[in-house]
Amino acid sequence: MTQLTGAPKRIVERARHVRALSLIPPVVTLIVGLIGIDSASFWRDEAATLDAEARPIPALFRMLTQVDAVHGAYYLLMWPVVHVFGGGEFAVRFPSVLAMAGAAYGVGVLGARLHSRTAGLLAGLVFAVLPQVSRYGDEARSYAFVVAVAVLATYFLVRALAEPGRRWWVGYGGSVAALGLLNLFALLVLFGHAVFVLYQDRPKVRAWLVASVFACVPSLPVIVFAIRQQDQLSWVGRPDANAAGDLATWLVGSVLSVGVASVLIGLFIGKRKCEHGLAWLAVPWLVLPPILLILGSELKPVYVQRYLAFCLPALALLVGAGLATVTMAPRVIGLLLIAVLGVPTQNAIRQVGGHGDDIREAATIVAQQAQPGDGVLFNCPFCHYPDMPREFEFAYPQAFAPLIDVTVADSPGASNTLRGTELDTSAIDARLAKVRRVWVIDVDGNAEPTALRGRGLHLASVRQAGNITVESFTR
């Protein structure tokens, strides 16, 4: 084989160097995501994932017709993972870490195509150190996959506008379809894409519109089921006047980080005078979905910050482009500031209760003290609390499964729901009369233990596990 010499050899070496640099952001994202991946306890949403995955596929489909249809694609994606590798924290969170690493690679590629290789590298590194990338990269829910697919769809769009041929539009349509199946709210990214298409190549607006419309068709059944199941969002309130500022802090990691990011984004946009494709892609992607979700919440409250995690790549692209406009020293300082200012949040999300509910500690308390024949109440059944967290038992079944659930009529699997159905008060009283001790798993102080005292049970112990109170009552 003839050996490469001179210019061709330098071209090959340069290509290898570029490829090596493009791998740095996903590797950093993977490393950061793996640090403490199993430190935090499962929380209620992750418990719901394990609840869904505990069923055979036909039973899972039956459940989705009753509840959680919006997460159906993710549940089906994770079903083989759970049944092959088990339901431990590492096993069910690792796919999300991989998805975030893939998103980091895509952010770097987008930055390189729309600005420069330097901007792509810096944008990918900014993405890697954002606290919410770690938070949802370490969670057994769909958000990391949504972020990755949003980046993939955007990449296909950029290629479709820059090159002839249908294959890029087919890829765009397929990825947008997957995006809608994973999270309906992520389709709001299409409004940002529309602005980019109008700026970049108006003659291709029709092609984009056709691809987008057809891509939304697979989501129609999910939309129908979501409307029927809209009571699942009954806990969501309307955003207040601080919603925009709180979202900015959530996206970047801290109030000071918002200041640093704003300066860098301002440097980029000011220098380019908004005449740059990356700005016309990333700014609408970052700004329009939150605005639309907040405005929509005036009609039906649906605004939740994590539903906007797919905006994180847009933020990283803008900050990375801003870093690319300055010289090496301020560039390094800016990147370090973004990383260091996010450390408190990075640390907080890796605490045992960092995801919201410390189910692991509650399960540990029960496992250490419970005896065969003990009963369990997931919140007090006599206060008619509408969100009883029975799915907690699927997070750590070794602790909760041996107990007698004194309130359940039909189990989650038998009723095709996530939480099962409840007995009436008289039937619960009959079950309570047969147990000598009952454990109350009280979330956010919703239980009313006085009701149990009136039934011949007396408070024996109280232990706190983050926002969960574990109470035992004996006869």
The 8 nearest C-alpha neighbors of each residue, nearest first, counted from 0:
[[1, 2, 3, 4, 8, 7, 11, 5],
 [2, 0, 3, 4, 8, 7, 5, 11],
 [1, 3, 0, 4, 8, 7, 5, 11],
 [2, 4, 8, 7, 1, 5, 6, 11],
 [5, 3, 8, 7, 2, 6, 9, 1],
 [6, 4, 8, 7, 9, 3, 10, 2],
 [5, 7, 9, 8, 10, 4, 3, 11],
 [8, 6, 10, 9, 5, 3, 4, 11],
 [7, 9, 3, 4, 11, 10, 6, 5],
 [8, 10, 12, 6, 7, 11, 13, 5],
 [11, 9, 13, 7, 8, 12, 14, 6],
 [12, 10, 14, 8, 13, 9, 15, 7],
 [13, 11, 9, 15, 14, 10, 16, 8],
 [12, 14, 16, 10, 15, 11, 9, 17],
 [15, 13, 11, 17, 16, 12, 10, 18],
 [14, 16, 12, 18, 13, 17, 19, 11],
 [15, 17, 13, 19, 14, 18, 12, 20],
 [16, 18, 14, 20, 19, 15, 13, 21],
 [19, 17, 21, 15, 20, 16, 14, 22],
 [18, 20, 16, 22, 17, 21, 15, 23],
 [21, 19, 17, 22, 23, 18, 16, 120],
 [20, 22, 18, 19, 23, 17, 107, 120],
 [23, 21, 19, 20, 25, 24, 26, 18],
 [22, 24, 26, 20, 21, 25, 27, 19],
 [25, 23, 123, 124, 27, 26, 103, 22],
 [26, 24, 100, 28, 103, 104, 27, 22],
 [25, 27, 29, 23, 28, 24, 30, 22],
 [28, 26, 30, 24, 29, 25, 31, 23],
 [29, 27, 127, 25, 31, 100, 26, 30],
 [28, 30, 26, 32, 27, 100, 31, 25],
 [31, 29, 27, 33, 32, 28, 26, 34],
 [32, 30, 28, 34, 33, 29, 27, 133],
 [33, 31, 29, 133, 30, 34, 96, 28],
 [32, 34, 36, 30, 31, 35, 29, 96],
 [35, 33, 31, 32, 36, 30, 37, 349],
 [34, 36, 38, 37, 349, 33, 32, 39],
 [35, 37, 33, 34, 137, 38, 89, 32],
 [36, 38, 88, 35, 89, 39, 40, 137],
 [39, 37, 35, 349, 36, 351, 350, 40],
 [40, 38, 351, 349, 350, 353, 37, 352],
 [41, 39, 351, 359, 357, 352, 358, 42],
 [40, 42, 45, 358, 46, 394, 39, 43],
 [41, 43, 356, 45, 44, 354, 355, 46],
 [42, 44, 46, 45, 47, 391, 356, 41],
 [45, 43, 47, 46, 42, 48, 140, 41],
 [44, 46, 48, 47, 139, 42, 43, 41],
 [45, 47, 394, 43, 49, 44, 48, 390],
 [46, 48, 50, 44, 45, 49, 390, 51],
 [49, 47, 45, 51, 46, 50, 52, 44],
 [50, 48, 52, 46, 51, 47, 393, 53],
 [49, 51, 47, 393, 48, 53, 52, 390],
 [52, 50, 48, 49, 53, 54, 47, 59],
 [51, 53, 49, 54, 78, 50, 48, 74],
 [52, 54, 50, 51, 49, 55, 393, 82],
 [55, 53, 52, 59, 58, 51, 56, 412],
 [54, 56, 58, 57, 59, 53, 52, 60],
 [55, 57, 59, 58, 60, 54, 75, 78],
 [58, 56, 60, 59, 55, 61, 54, 62],
 [59, 57, 61, 55, 60, 56, 54, 62],
 [58, 60, 56, 62, 57, 61, 54, 55],
 [59, 61, 63, 57, 62, 58, 56, 64],
 [62, 60, 58, 59, 64, 63, 415, 57],
 [61, 63, 415, 59, 65, 60, 64, 416],
 [64, 62, 68, 66, 60, 65, 61, 67],
 [63, 65, 62, 61, 66, 68, 60, 224],
 [66, 64, 63, 62, 416, 415, 61, 228],
 [65, 67, 63, 68, 62, 64, 228, 416],
 [68, 66, 69, 70, 63, 71, 65, 228],
 [67, 69, 63, 71, 70, 66, 221, 224],
 [70, 68, 67, 71, 221, 225, 182, 181],
 [71, 69, 68, 73, 67, 72, 74, 181],
 [70, 72, 68, 74, 73, 69, 75, 63],
 [73, 71, 75, 74, 181, 70, 180, 76],
 [72, 74, 76, 75, 71, 70, 141, 77],
 [75, 73, 71, 77, 76, 72, 78, 70],
 [76, 74, 78, 72, 73, 77, 71, 79],
 [75, 77, 73, 74, 78, 72, 79, 80],
 [76, 78, 80, 74, 75, 79, 73, 81],
 [77, 79, 75, 81, 80, 52, 76, 74],
 [80, 78, 82, 81, 77, 83, 76, 75],
 [81, 79, 77, 83, 78, 82, 84, 91],
 [80, 82, 85, 84, 78, 86, 79, 83],
 [81, 83, 79, 80, 85, 84, 78, 86],
 [84, 82, 80, 81, 79, 85, 78, 86],
 [85, 83, 81, 80, 82, 90, 86, 91],
 [86, 84, 81, 82, 87, 83, 90, 80],
 [85, 87, 81, 91, 90, 88, 49, 84],
 [88, 86, 90, 89, 85, 91, 84, 37],
 [87, 89, 37, 90, 91, 92, 86, 41],
 [90, 88, 92, 37, 87, 93, 91, 36],
 [91, 89, 87, 93, 88, 92, 84, 86],
 [90, 92, 139, 88, 89, 93, 86, 87],
 [93, 91, 139, 138, 137, 89, 95, 94],
 [92, 94, 96, 95, 90, 89, 91, 97],
 [95, 93, 97, 96, 92, 98, 91, 90],
 [94, 96, 136, 98, 143, 93, 97, 92],
 [97, 95, 136, 93, 99, 98, 94, 32],
 [98, 96, 100, 94, 95, 99, 101, 93],
 [97, 99, 95, 101, 100, 96, 144, 143],
 [100, 98, 102, 96, 101, 97, 143, 136],
 [101, 99, 25, 97, 103, 28, 102, 98],
 [102, 100, 98, 104, 99, 103, 97, 147],
 [101, 103, 147, 99, 105, 100, 104, 150],
 [104, 102, 100, 106, 25, 123, 105, 101],
 [105, 103, 101, 107, 25, 102, 106, 24],
 [104, 106, 102, 108, 107, 103, 150, 109],
 [107, 105, 103, 109, 108, 123, 104, 110],
 [106, 108, 119, 123, 110, 104, 105, 120],
 [107, 109, 105, 111, 106, 110, 119, 112],
 [110, 108, 106, 112, 111, 107, 113, 105],
 [119, 109, 111, 107, 113, 108, 118, 114],
 [110, 112, 116, 119, 115, 108, 114, 109],
 [113, 111, 109, 110, 114, 108, 115, 116],
 [112, 114, 110, 277, 111, 109, 276, 115],
 [113, 115, 111, 110, 112, 118, 277, 116],
 [116, 114, 111, 118, 117, 119, 110, 112],
 [115, 117, 111, 119, 118, 120, 110, 114],
 [118, 116, 120, 115, 119, 121, 323, 111],
 [117, 119, 320, 121, 115, 323, 319, 116],
 [110, 118, 120, 107, 111, 116, 122, 117],
 [119, 121, 117, 123, 107, 118, 122, 116],
 [120, 122, 319, 124, 118, 123, 119, 125],
 [123, 319, 121, 316, 315, 125, 119, 124],
 [122, 124, 107, 24, 126, 103, 120, 121],
 [125, 123, 127, 24, 121, 126, 122, 120],
 [126, 124, 122, 127, 123, 128, 315, 121],
 [125, 127, 123, 315, 124, 129, 128, 122],
 [126, 128, 28, 124, 125, 129, 27, 123],
 [129, 127, 338, 125, 126, 130, 124, 28],
 [128, 130, 126, 132, 131, 127, 251, 125],
 [131, 129, 133, 345, 132, 252, 341, 128],
 [132, 130, 134, 133, 129, 135, 250, 252],
 [133, 131, 130, 129, 134, 135, 136, 127],
 [132, 134, 136, 32, 131, 130, 135, 137],
 [135, 133, 131, 137, 132, 136, 130, 348],
 [136, 134, 138, 137, 132, 133, 143, 131],
 [135, 137, 96, 95, 133, 134, 143, 138],
 [138, 136, 135, 92, 134, 36, 133, 96],
 [139, 137, 135, 92, 140, 136, 95, 134],
 [138, 140, 92, 45, 91, 95, 137, 48],
 [141, 139, 138, 142, 45, 48, 44, 73],
 [140, 142, 144, 143, 73, 145, 181, 139],
 [141, 143, 145, 144, 140, 135, 146, 308],
 [144, 142, 146, 95, 145, 99, 136, 98],
 [145, 143, 147, 146, 142, 141, 98, 148],
 [144, 146, 142, 148, 143, 147, 149, 178],
 [145, 147, 309, 143, 149, 144, 148, 142],
 [146, 148, 102, 144, 150, 149, 145, 98],
 [147, 149, 151, 145, 150, 146, 178, 152],
 [150, 148, 146, 152, 151, 147, 145, 153],
 [151, 149, 153, 147, 148, 152, 105, 102],
 [150, 152, 148, 154, 153, 149, 147, 155],
 [153, 151, 174, 171, 149, 155, 154, 150],
 [152, 154, 156, 150, 151, 155, 149, 157],
 [153, 155, 151, 157, 156, 152, 150, 158],
 [156, 154, 171, 158, 152, 153, 157, 167],
 [155, 157, 153, 159, 154, 158, 171, 160],
 [158, 156, 154, 160, 155, 159, 161, 153],
 [157, 159, 161, 155, 156, 160, 162, 167],
 [160, 158, 167, 156, 162, 157, 161, 168],
 [161, 159, 157, 158, 162, 156, 200, 203],
 [160, 162, 158, 159, 157, 163, 156, 200],
 [161, 163, 159, 160, 158, 164, 167, 157],
 [164, 162, 159, 165, 161, 160, 167, 158],
 [163, 165, 166, 162, 167, 159, 168, 169],
 [164, 166, 168, 167, 169, 163, 159, 170],
 [167, 165, 169, 168, 164, 170, 159, 171],
 [166, 168, 159, 170, 169, 155, 165, 171],
 [169, 167, 171, 165, 170, 166, 159, 172],
 [168, 170, 166, 172, 167, 171, 173, 165],
 [171, 169, 167, 173, 168, 172, 155, 174],
 [172, 170, 168, 155, 152, 174, 169, 173],
 [171, 173, 214, 169, 175, 210, 170, 174],
 [174, 172, 176, 170, 171, 175, 169, 177],
 [173, 175, 177, 152, 171, 176, 172, 178],
 [176, 174, 178, 172, 177, 173, 214, 152],
 [175, 177, 214, 173, 179, 174, 178, 215],
 [178, 176, 174, 180, 175, 179, 181, 173],
 [179, 177, 175, 181, 176, 180, 148, 174],
 [178, 180, 183, 182, 176, 181, 177, 218],
 [179, 181, 177, 178, 218, 182, 72, 176],
 [180, 182, 178, 179, 72, 73, 177, 145],
 [183, 181, 179, 185, 184, 180, 178, 69],
 [184, 182, 179, 185, 186, 180, 181, 69],
 [183, 185, 186, 182, 187, 306, 179, 307],
 [184, 186, 187, 183, 182, 188, 179, 178],
 [187, 185, 188, 184, 189, 179, 183, 178],
 [186, 188, 185, 189, 288, 190, 184, 191],
 [187, 189, 186, 191, 190, 284, 185, 288],
 [190, 188, 192, 187, 191, 186, 193, 211],
 [191, 189, 193, 188, 192, 187, 194, 287],
 [192, 190, 284, 283, 188, 189, 193, 194],
 [191, 193, 189, 195, 190, 194, 196, 188],
 [194, 192, 190, 196, 191, 195, 189, 197],
 [193, 195, 197, 191, 192, 196, 198, 190],
 [194, 196, 280, 192, 198, 279, 193, 197],
 [195, 197, 199, 193, 198, 194, 200, 192],
 [198, 196, 201, 194, 195, 199, 200, 193],
 [199, 197, 195, 196, 200, 194, 201, 279],
 [198, 200, 196, 197, 195, 201, 276, 160],
 [199, 201, 196, 202, 203, 197, 198, 160],
 [200, 202, 197, 203, 204, 196, 199, 198],
 [201, 203, 204, 200, 205, 206, 197, 196],
 [204, 202, 206, 201, 205, 200, 207, 160],
 [205, 203, 207, 201, 206, 202, 208, 196],
 [204, 206, 208, 203, 207, 209, 202, 201],
 [207, 205, 203, 209, 208, 204, 210, 168],
 [208, 206, 204, 210, 205, 209, 211, 203],
 [207, 209, 205, 211, 206, 210, 204, 212],
 [208, 210, 206, 212, 211, 207, 205, 213],
 [211, 209, 207, 172, 213, 208, 212, 214],
 [212, 210, 214, 208, 209, 213, 207, 172],
 [213, 211, 209, 215, 214, 210, 208, 216],
 [212, 214, 216, 210, 215, 211, 209, 172],
 [215, 213, 176, 172, 211, 212, 216, 175],
 [214, 216, 212, 213, 218, 217, 176, 211],
 [215, 217, 218, 213, 219, 214, 212, 176],
 [218, 216, 219, 215, 176, 214, 220, 180],
 [219, 217, 221, 216, 215, 180, 220, 179],
 [218, 220, 222, 221, 216, 217, 223, 215],
 [221, 219, 223, 222, 218, 224, 217, 216],
 [220, 222, 224, 218, 219, 223, 225, 69],
 [223, 221, 225, 219, 220, 224, 218, 226],
 [224, 222, 220, 226, 221, 225, 219, 227],
 [223, 225, 227, 221, 226, 222, 228, 68],
 [226, 224, 222, 228, 227, 223, 229, 221],
 [225, 227, 229, 223, 228, 224, 222, 221],
 [226, 228, 224, 225, 229, 223, 230, 65],
 [229, 227, 225, 226, 230, 231, 224, 66],
 [230, 228, 226, 231, 227, 225, 232, 233],
 [229, 231, 233, 232, 228, 227, 234, 226],
 [232, 230, 229, 233, 228, 234, 66, 67],
 [233, 231, 230, 234, 235, 229, 301, 300],
 [232, 234, 230, 235, 231, 229, 236, 300],
 [233, 235, 232, 236, 231, 230, 300, 386],
 [236, 234, 232, 233, 300, 301, 237, 302],
 [237, 235, 300, 238, 234, 301, 302, 233],
 [236, 238, 300, 296, 239, 297, 235, 302],
 [239, 237, 242, 236, 293, 302, 240, 296],
 [238, 240, 241, 242, 237, 243, 236, 293],
 [239, 241, 242, 238, 243, 244, 245, 237],
 [242, 240, 239, 244, 243, 245, 238, 246],
 [241, 243, 245, 239, 244, 240, 238, 246],
 [244, 242, 246, 245, 241, 247, 240, 289],
 [245, 243, 247, 246, 241, 242, 248, 249],
 [244, 246, 242, 248, 247, 243, 241, 249],
 [245, 247, 249, 243, 244, 248, 242, 250],
 [248, 246, 244, 250, 249, 245, 251, 243],
 [249, 247, 253, 245, 246, 251, 254, 250],
 [250, 248, 246, 252, 247, 251, 245, 253],
 [249, 251, 247, 248, 252, 246, 311, 131],
 [252, 250, 248, 249, 256, 257, 253, 129],
 [251, 253, 341, 249, 248, 130, 250, 256],
 [254, 252, 256, 248, 255, 251, 341, 257],
 [253, 255, 257, 256, 248, 258, 252, 251],
 [254, 256, 258, 257, 253, 259, 340, 252],
 [255, 257, 253, 259, 258, 254, 337, 251],
 [258, 256, 260, 254, 255, 259, 261, 251],
 [257, 259, 261, 255, 256, 260, 262, 254],
 [260, 258, 256, 262, 261, 257, 263, 255],
 [259, 261, 257, 263, 262, 258, 318, 256],
 [260, 262, 258, 264, 259, 263, 257, 265],
 [263, 261, 265, 259, 260, 264, 266, 258],
 [264, 262, 321, 266, 260, 265, 261, 318],
 [265, 263, 261, 321, 267, 266, 318, 262],
 [264, 266, 262, 268, 263, 267, 269, 261],
 [267, 265, 263, 269, 264, 268, 321, 270],
 [266, 268, 321, 264, 270, 265, 269, 320],
 [267, 269, 271, 265, 273, 270, 272, 266],
 [270, 268, 272, 266, 271, 267, 265, 273],
 [271, 269, 267, 268, 272, 266, 324, 273],
 [270, 272, 268, 273, 269, 274, 267, 275],
 [271, 273, 269, 274, 270, 268, 275, 267],
 [274, 272, 271, 268, 275, 278, 269, 279],
 [275, 273, 272, 271, 276, 278, 279, 268],
 [274, 276, 278, 277, 273, 271, 279, 272],
 [275, 277, 279, 278, 280, 113, 199, 274],
 [276, 278, 280, 113, 279, 275, 281, 114],
 [279, 277, 281, 280, 276, 275, 282, 273],
 [280, 278, 276, 195, 277, 281, 282, 275],
 [279, 281, 195, 277, 278, 282, 283, 276],
 [280, 282, 313, 284, 278, 283, 279, 277],
 [281, 283, 285, 284, 278, 279, 280, 286],
 [284, 282, 191, 286, 287, 285, 281, 280],
 [285, 283, 191, 281, 282, 286, 188, 313],
 [284, 286, 282, 310, 283, 313, 281, 287],
 [285, 287, 283, 284, 288, 289, 282, 290],
 [286, 288, 290, 283, 289, 291, 284, 285],
 [289, 287, 291, 187, 290, 286, 292, 188],
 [290, 288, 292, 291, 287, 286, 293, 307],
 [291, 289, 287, 293, 288, 292, 294, 286],
 [290, 292, 294, 288, 289, 293, 295, 287],
 [291, 293, 295, 289, 294, 290, 302, 288],
 [294, 292, 296, 290, 295, 291, 302, 289],
 [295, 293, 291, 296, 292, 297, 290, 298],
 [296, 294, 292, 297, 293, 298, 291, 299],
 [297, 295, 300, 299, 293, 298, 301, 294],
 [296, 298, 295, 294, 299, 300, 237, 293],
 [297, 299, 296, 295, 300, 294, 301, 237],
 [298, 300, 296, 297, 301, 295, 237, 302],
 [301, 299, 296, 237, 236, 235, 302, 297],
 [302, 300, 296, 299, 235, 303, 232, 292],
 [301, 303, 292, 293, 296, 300, 304, 238],
 [304, 302, 306, 305, 301, 235, 307, 238],
 [305, 303, 306, 307, 246, 302, 308, 249],
 [304, 306, 307, 308, 303, 142, 135, 309],
 [305, 307, 304, 303, 308, 184, 185, 302],
 [308, 306, 305, 309, 304, 310, 289, 185],
 [307, 309, 305, 310, 311, 306, 146, 142],
 [308, 310, 146, 307, 311, 145, 149, 185],
 [311, 309, 285, 308, 313, 312, 307, 284],
 [310, 312, 314, 313, 309, 308, 315, 250],
 [313, 311, 315, 314, 310, 316, 106, 126],
 [314, 312, 281, 316, 285, 315, 310, 311],
 [313, 315, 311, 317, 312, 316, 318, 285],
 [316, 314, 122, 312, 126, 318, 313, 317],
 [317, 315, 122, 319, 313, 314, 318, 320],
 [318, 316, 320, 314, 319, 315, 264, 321],
 [317, 319, 321, 315, 320, 264, 316, 263],
 [122, 320, 318, 121, 322, 316, 118, 321],
 [321, 319, 118, 323, 317, 322, 318, 316],
 [322, 320, 263, 267, 318, 264, 319, 323],
 [321, 323, 319, 330, 320, 324, 325, 318],
 [322, 324, 320, 118, 321, 325, 117, 319],
 [325, 323, 321, 322, 267, 320, 326, 266],
 [326, 324, 323, 322, 330, 329, 327, 321],
 [327, 325, 328, 330, 329, 324, 323, 322],
 [326, 328, 330, 329, 331, 325, 332, 323],
 [329, 327, 330, 331, 326, 332, 325, 333],
 [330, 328, 332, 331, 327, 333, 326, 325],
 [331, 329, 327, 322, 333, 328, 332, 325],
 [330, 332, 334, 328, 329, 333, 335, 327],
 [331, 333, 329, 335, 330, 334, 336, 328],
 [334, 332, 336, 330, 335, 331, 329, 337],
 [333, 335, 337, 331, 336, 332, 330, 338],
 [334, 336, 338, 332, 337, 333, 339, 331],
 [337, 335, 333, 339, 338, 334, 340, 332],
 [336, 338, 334, 335, 340, 339, 256, 333],
 [337, 339, 335, 336, 341, 128, 340, 334],
 [340, 338, 336, 342, 341, 337, 335, 343],
 [341, 339, 337, 342, 338, 336, 256, 253],
 [340, 342, 252, 339, 338, 344, 343, 130],
 [341, 343, 345, 339, 344, 340, 346, 338],
 [344, 342, 346, 345, 341, 347, 340, 339],
 [343, 345, 347, 346, 342, 341, 348, 130],
 [346, 344, 342, 130, 343, 347, 348, 341],
 [345, 347, 343, 344, 349, 348, 342, 350],
 [348, 346, 344, 349, 350, 345, 353, 343],
 [347, 349, 353, 350, 345, 346, 354, 344],
 [350, 348, 39, 346, 347, 353, 38, 35],
 [351, 349, 353, 39, 352, 347, 348, 38],
 [350, 352, 39, 40, 353, 38, 357, 349],
 [353, 351, 357, 350, 355, 356, 354, 39],
 [352, 354, 348, 350, 349, 355, 351, 39],
 [355, 353, 352, 42, 348, 356, 39, 40],
 [354, 356, 352, 353, 42, 357, 466, 43],
 [357, 355, 42, 352, 358, 354, 466, 43],
 [356, 358, 352, 40, 359, 465, 360, 464],
 [357, 359, 361, 360, 356, 362, 40, 41],
 [358, 360, 362, 40, 357, 361, 363, 41],
 [361, 359, 363, 362, 358, 464, 357, 364],
 [360, 362, 358, 364, 363, 359, 464, 365],
 [361, 363, 359, 365, 360, 398, 364, 366],
 [364, 362, 360, 366, 361, 365, 367, 359],
 [363, 365, 361, 367, 362, 366, 360, 368],
 [364, 366, 362, 369, 368, 363, 367, 398],
 [365, 367, 398, 363, 364, 368, 369, 362],
 [368, 366, 364, 365, 363, 369, 362, 398],
 [367, 369, 365, 366, 364, 370, 363, 471],
 [368, 370, 365, 366, 367, 373, 371, 402],
 [371, 369, 373, 372, 368, 402, 436, 366],
 [372, 370, 373, 369, 402, 401, 374, 403],
 [371, 373, 370, 374, 402, 434, 403, 435],
 [374, 372, 436, 402, 437, 371, 370, 434],
 [373, 375, 437, 403, 402, 404, 405, 438],
 [374, 376, 438, 404, 437, 439, 403, 402],
 [377, 375, 439, 378, 438, 440, 379, 404],
 [376, 378, 440, 387, 389, 388, 439, 441],
 [379, 377, 441, 446, 440, 376, 387, 439],
 [378, 380, 446, 381, 382, 447, 376, 377],
 [381, 379, 382, 383, 378, 384, 406, 376],
 [380, 382, 379, 383, 450, 424, 447, 384],
 [381, 383, 384, 380, 379, 447, 446, 445],
 [384, 382, 381, 380, 385, 379, 386, 387],
 [383, 385, 382, 386, 387, 380, 445, 379],
 [386, 384, 383, 387, 382, 380, 388, 378],
 [387, 385, 384, 388, 418, 378, 389, 383],
 [386, 388, 377, 389, 378, 385, 384, 418],
 [389, 387, 390, 391, 377, 386, 418, 43],
 [388, 390, 391, 418, 387, 377, 392, 419],
 [389, 391, 392, 388, 393, 46, 47, 50],
 [392, 390, 389, 394, 393, 46, 388, 43],
 [391, 393, 396, 399, 390, 394, 395, 389],
 [394, 392, 396, 50, 391, 390, 395, 49],
 [395, 393, 46, 391, 392, 396, 49, 41],
 [394, 396, 393, 397, 392, 398, 362, 399],
 [397, 395, 400, 392, 393, 399, 398, 394],
 [396, 398, 395, 399, 400, 401, 366, 392],
 [399, 397, 366, 396, 362, 395, 400, 365],
 [398, 400, 392, 396, 402, 401, 397, 395],
 [399, 401, 396, 402, 397, 398, 392, 403],
 [402, 400, 399, 403, 398, 371, 397, 396],
 [403, 401, 374, 400, 373, 399, 375, 404],
 [402, 404, 374, 405, 375, 373, 372, 401],
 [403, 405, 375, 406, 374, 407, 402, 376],
 [404, 406, 430, 403, 407, 427, 374, 375],
 [407, 405, 422, 427, 421, 404, 408, 376],
 [408, 406, 421, 409, 422, 420, 404, 405],
 [407, 409, 422, 421, 420, 406, 410, 419],
 [408, 410, 420, 419, 414, 413, 407, 411],
 [409, 411, 419, 413, 412, 414, 407, 408],
 [412, 410, 419, 416, 418, 417, 414, 413],
 [411, 413, 415, 410, 414, 416, 54, 58],
 [412, 414, 410, 411, 415, 409, 419, 416],
 [413, 415, 411, 416, 412, 409, 419, 410],
 [416, 414, 62, 412, 413, 411, 61, 65],
 [417, 415, 411, 414, 419, 62, 418, 66],
 [416, 418, 411, 419, 50, 390, 47, 415],
 [419, 417, 411, 389, 416, 390, 420, 388],
 [418, 420, 411, 410, 409, 416, 414, 417],
 [419, 421, 409, 408, 407, 418, 410, 422],
 [422, 420, 407, 408, 406, 423, 419, 409],
 [423, 421, 408, 406, 407, 426, 427, 424],
 [422, 424, 426, 425, 427, 421, 406, 408],
 [423, 425, 427, 426, 428, 422, 381, 380],
 [424, 426, 428, 427, 423, 429, 422, 430],
 [427, 425, 429, 428, 424, 423, 422, 430],
 [428, 426, 424, 430, 429, 425, 406, 405],
 [429, 427, 431, 425, 426, 430, 424, 432],
 [428, 430, 426, 432, 427, 431, 425, 433],
 [431, 429, 427, 432, 433, 428, 405, 426],
 [432, 430, 428, 433, 429, 434, 427, 405],
 [431, 433, 429, 430, 434, 428, 435, 454],
 [432, 434, 431, 430, 435, 429, 372, 428],
 [435, 433, 431, 436, 432, 373, 374, 372],
 [434, 436, 474, 473, 373, 433, 437, 432],
 [437, 435, 473, 373, 472, 434, 374, 474],
 [436, 438, 374, 375, 472, 373, 471, 439],
 [439, 437, 375, 471, 470, 376, 374, 472],
 [438, 440, 376, 470, 441, 469, 375, 377],
 [441, 439, 377, 469, 378, 468, 376, 438],
 [440, 442, 378, 468, 446, 467, 439, 444],
 [443, 441, 467, 444, 445, 466, 468, 440],
 [444, 442, 466, 445, 467, 441, 468, 446],
 [445, 443, 442, 446, 441, 468, 467, 466],
 [446, 444, 443, 442, 441, 378, 447, 384],
 [445, 447, 379, 378, 441, 444, 448, 382],
 [446, 448, 449, 450, 379, 382, 445, 381],
 [447, 449, 450, 451, 446, 452, 379, 458],
 [450, 448, 452, 451, 447, 453, 454, 446],
 [449, 451, 448, 453, 452, 447, 454, 381],
 [452, 450, 454, 453, 448, 449, 456, 455],
 [453, 451, 456, 449, 457, 454, 450, 455],
 [452, 454, 451, 450, 455, 449, 456, 457],
 [455, 453, 451, 452, 456, 450, 428, 431],
 [454, 456, 452, 453, 474, 457, 451, 473],
 [457, 455, 474, 452, 473, 472, 451, 454],
 [458, 456, 472, 452, 473, 459, 474, 455],
 [457, 459, 472, 460, 471, 473, 456, 470],
 [460, 458, 472, 471, 457, 473, 461, 470],
 [459, 461, 471, 470, 458, 462, 472, 469],
 [462, 460, 470, 469, 471, 463, 468, 459],
 [461, 463, 469, 468, 470, 460, 464, 364],
 [462, 464, 468, 467, 465, 469, 461, 466],
 [465, 463, 467, 361, 360, 357, 468, 466],
 [464, 466, 467, 357, 463, 352, 356, 468],
 [465, 467, 443, 464, 356, 442, 468, 357],
 [468, 466, 442, 464, 465, 441, 463, 443],
 [467, 469, 463, 441, 462, 464, 440, 470],
 [470, 468, 440, 462, 461, 439, 463, 441],
 [471, 469, 461, 439, 460, 438, 468, 462],
 [470, 472, 438, 460, 459, 437, 458, 439],
 [473, 471, 458, 457, 459, 437, 436, 456],
 [474, 472, 436, 456, 457, 435, 459, 437],
 [473, 456, 435, 455, 457, 436, 472, 434]]
